Amino acid sequence: MVLGYGNPGRQDDGLGPAMAARLEALGLPGVTTDADYQLNVEDGADLAEYEAVVFVDASKTAPAPFTFERIAPATEITFTSHSVSPESVLAVAVEHFGRAPEAWVLGIRGYEFEFQEGLTPQAQANFDEAFSFIRSWIGTRRE
Protein backbone atom coordinates (compact mmCIF):
# COMPACT_ATOMS: atom_id res chain seq x y z
CA MET A 1 0.00 0.00 0.00
CA VAL A 2 1.24 3.46 -0.91
CA LEU A 3 -0.71 6.14 0.95
CA GLY A 4 -0.09 9.68 -0.25
CA TYR A 5 -1.52 12.56 1.70
CA GLY A 6 -1.61 16.32 1.43
CA ASN A 7 -3.57 19.08 -0.25
CA PRO A 8 -3.01 19.49 -4.01
CA GLY A 9 -4.59 22.95 -3.75
CA ARG A 10 -1.64 24.10 -1.64
CA GLN A 11 1.20 23.80 -4.16
CA ASP A 12 3.90 21.41 -2.92
CA ASP A 13 1.60 19.97 -0.25
CA GLY A 14 0.22 17.91 -3.13
CA LEU A 15 3.40 15.80 -3.42
CA GLY A 16 1.89 12.82 -1.55
CA PRO A 17 -1.30 12.55 -3.61
CA ALA A 18 0.73 13.12 -6.80
CA MET A 19 2.93 10.13 -5.93
CA ALA A 20 -0.08 7.91 -5.25
CA ALA A 21 -1.66 8.94 -8.57
CA ARG A 22 1.52 8.34 -10.56
CA LEU A 23 2.04 4.91 -9.04
CA GLU A 24 -1.60 4.00 -9.53
CA ALA A 25 -1.29 4.88 -13.22
CA LEU A 26 1.39 2.18 -13.55
CA GLY A 27 -1.07 -0.52 -12.50
CA LEU A 28 1.58 -2.51 -10.67
CA PRO A 29 0.28 -5.94 -9.64
CA GLY A 30 0.03 -6.29 -5.87
CA VAL A 31 0.43 -2.55 -5.24
CA THR A 32 -2.53 -0.58 -3.92
CA THR A 33 -2.53 3.21 -3.73
CA ASP A 34 -4.69 5.70 -1.91
CA ALA A 35 -4.62 9.45 -1.37
CA ASP A 36 -6.28 11.86 1.01
CA TYR A 37 -5.85 15.34 2.43
CA GLN A 38 -4.69 13.97 5.78
CA LEU A 39 -4.30 10.74 7.67
CA ASN A 40 -7.24 9.54 9.74
CA VAL A 41 -7.53 7.01 12.54
CA GLU A 42 -9.80 5.03 10.21
CA ASP A 43 -6.77 4.40 7.98
CA GLY A 44 -5.63 1.90 10.61
CA ALA A 45 -8.38 -0.50 9.55
CA ASP A 46 -7.25 -0.45 5.93
CA LEU A 47 -3.55 -0.71 6.71
CA ALA A 48 -3.98 -3.75 8.94
CA GLU A 49 -4.74 -5.73 5.77
CA TYR A 50 -1.34 -5.08 4.13
CA GLU A 51 2.14 -6.49 4.57
CA ALA A 52 3.84 -3.14 3.93
CA VAL A 53 2.86 0.52 3.66
CA VAL A 54 4.67 3.62 2.49
CA PHE A 55 3.28 6.92 3.72
CA VAL A 56 4.13 9.71 1.25
CA ASP A 57 3.98 13.35 2.28
CA ALA A 58 5.53 16.71 1.51
CA SER A 59 8.16 17.91 3.96
CA LYS A 60 9.10 21.49 4.72
CA THR A 61 12.29 20.45 6.51
CA ALA A 62 13.64 17.27 4.88
CA PRO A 63 16.86 17.58 2.94
CA ALA A 64 16.29 17.61 -0.82
CA PRO A 65 15.28 15.59 -2.67
CA PHE A 66 13.60 13.29 -0.08
CA THR A 67 13.99 11.15 3.02
CA PHE A 68 12.94 7.54 3.44
CA GLU A 69 12.63 6.18 6.97
CA ARG A 70 11.32 3.01 8.55
CA ILE A 71 8.78 3.72 11.28
CA ALA A 72 7.00 1.76 14.00
CA PRO A 73 3.67 2.17 15.78
CA ALA A 74 3.68 4.93 18.39
CA THR A 75 3.62 3.66 21.94
CA GLU A 76 0.89 6.23 22.61
CA ILE A 77 -1.89 6.95 20.14
CA THR A 78 -2.02 10.73 19.75
CA PHE A 79 -3.88 12.93 17.33
CA THR A 80 -5.71 16.21 17.01
CA SER A 81 -8.74 16.97 14.91
CA HIS A 82 -6.45 18.08 12.07
CA SER A 83 -3.48 15.74 12.28
CA VAL A 84 -2.74 12.07 12.82
CA SER A 85 0.84 10.84 12.49
CA PRO A 86 1.74 7.71 10.50
CA GLU A 87 3.01 6.15 13.74
CA SER A 88 -0.40 6.76 15.36
CA VAL A 89 -2.22 5.18 12.41
CA LEU A 90 -0.02 2.11 12.84
CA ALA A 91 -0.78 2.07 16.58
CA VAL A 92 -4.52 2.09 15.79
CA ALA A 93 -3.98 -0.89 13.49
CA VAL A 94 -2.25 -2.81 16.28
CA GLU A 95 -4.66 -1.72 19.02
CA HIS A 96 -7.88 -2.44 17.17
CA PHE A 97 -6.99 -4.95 14.46
CA GLY A 98 -4.14 -6.90 16.03
CA ARG A 99 -1.43 -6.09 13.53
CA ALA A 100 0.36 -3.37 11.63
CA PRO A 101 2.30 -3.65 8.39
CA GLU A 102 5.98 -2.88 7.98
CA ALA A 103 5.99 0.87 7.40
CA TRP A 104 8.08 3.67 5.94
CA VAL A 105 7.67 7.39 5.43
CA LEU A 106 8.77 8.97 2.16
CA GLY A 107 9.10 12.69 2.87
CA ILE A 108 9.56 14.68 -0.33
CA ARG A 109 11.01 18.15 0.11
CA GLY A 110 8.53 20.89 -0.76
CA TYR A 111 9.06 24.64 -0.81
CA GLU A 112 5.81 26.55 -1.33
CA PHE A 113 2.51 25.82 0.42
CA GLU A 114 0.26 28.69 -0.63
CA PHE A 115 -3.31 28.27 -1.95
CA GLN A 116 -2.44 27.49 -5.54
CA GLU A 117 -2.56 24.38 -7.74
CA GLY A 118 0.60 22.74 -9.06
CA LEU A 119 4.03 21.81 -7.79
CA THR A 120 6.93 24.25 -7.84
CA PRO A 121 9.78 23.38 -10.21
CA GLN A 122 12.10 22.43 -7.32
CA ALA A 123 9.45 20.18 -5.76
CA GLN A 124 8.76 18.58 -9.15
CA ALA A 125 12.45 17.73 -9.49
CA ASN A 126 12.42 16.19 -5.99
CA PHE A 127 9.24 14.31 -6.87
CA ASP A 128 10.86 12.84 -9.99
CA GLU A 129 13.83 11.56 -7.96
CA ALA A 130 11.54 10.18 -5.25
CA PHE A 131 9.39 8.44 -7.89
CA SER A 132 12.45 6.74 -9.41
CA PHE A 133 13.53 5.63 -5.96
CA ILE A 134 10.17 4.28 -4.82
CA ARG A 135 9.53 2.54 -8.13
CA SER A 136 12.85 0.73 -7.76
CA TRP A 137 12.21 -0.01 -4.10
CA ILE A 138 8.83 -1.54 -4.89
CA GLY A 139 10.51 -3.68 -7.55
CA THR A 140 12.97 -5.08 -5.04
CA ARG A 141 10.18 -5.80 -2.53
CA ARG A 142 8.26 -7.81 -5.12
CA GLU A 143 11.18 -10.05 -6.12
Secondary structure as UniProt FT lines:
FT   STRAND          2..5
FT   TURN            8..9
FT   HELIX           11..14
FT   HELIX           15..26
FT   TURN            29..30
FT   STRAND          33..36
FT   TURN            41..42
FT   HELIX           43..47
FT   TURN            48..49
FT   STRAND          52..59
FT   STRAND          66..71
FT   STRAND          79..80
FT   TURN            81..82
FT   STRAND          83..84
FT   HELIX           86..97
FT   STRAND          102..109
FT   HELIX           121..141
//
